[in-house]
Amino acid sequence: MLMLNCDLGESYGSWKMGRDDQVMAHVDQANIACGFHGGDPLVMQNTLALAKQHGVMVGAHPAYPDLVGFGRRSMNCSADEISAFVHYQVAAIDGMARIQGLDLAYVKPHGALYNDMMARAEVRSPIMRAVASYYRPIRLMLQATPQADQHRSEAAALGIELWFEAFADRCYDDDGKLLSRAKEGAVHSRDKMLAQVEQICREGTVTSVSGHTLDLQPDTLCVHGDNDAGVAAIKEIRQIIHASAIR
């Protein structure tokens, strides 16, 4: 059955982000910020505790070192720097998870690091190497695209397993990438979002901005719950997934 994942634990100090306490009960996977774009140590600790309370799988959500920009700005980092700061962030959340008796299951990069990973092999490769050289097996989550077979081959060469994700509320361009937020229609309305979730659950596909059918076959679906409407939508998405599983 399709899993639901959500970016959580992104508050920092007195700055609050998201509705973690309302969202956690409805998702399967929590992508927890590791301090570089959000998530101070107390927030990380509390988010892990909330995940444990609800039996939610936990993953690391590392980013470029960009607190001011919330990790949404690309940075010109070397491969060694990327590998090192991914290890640093994953090890931090992994250690805090172990203190609470939790096992970190995967890594999902955040923001600009995620986008750069999908677009550029010179960013994706050091991230994959960082995951592969971690002290124990751990999965990498990345976007389901028509290039999934290539990404599987890259991962297999390093001995790592992947989870592919689709996005509930984002429109897809014809090449399988997410339509730029600068373009009209990049973020779906509630009705379009629920229709896209239905299509993903039923067929494993999405319909692109020009009407093309893209075969994604994702393992997990990314949802966002930083407002009341988002939280309500997650509940509806969960119902669609459950209904499709018993058909």
ABEGO torsion letter per residue (X at the ends): XBBBBBBBGABBEABBBEBAAAAAAABABBBBBAGAABGBAAAAAAAAAAAAAAGBBBBBBBBBBBAAAGGABBBBBBAAAAAAAAAAAAAAAAAAAAAAGBBBABBBBBEAAAAAAAABAAAAAAAAAAAAABABBBBBBBBBBAAAAAAAAAAAAAGBBBBBBBBAABBBBAAGBBBBAABBGABBBAAAAAAAAAAAAAAGBBBBAAGBBBBAGBABBBBBBABAAAAAAAAAAAAAAAAAAAX
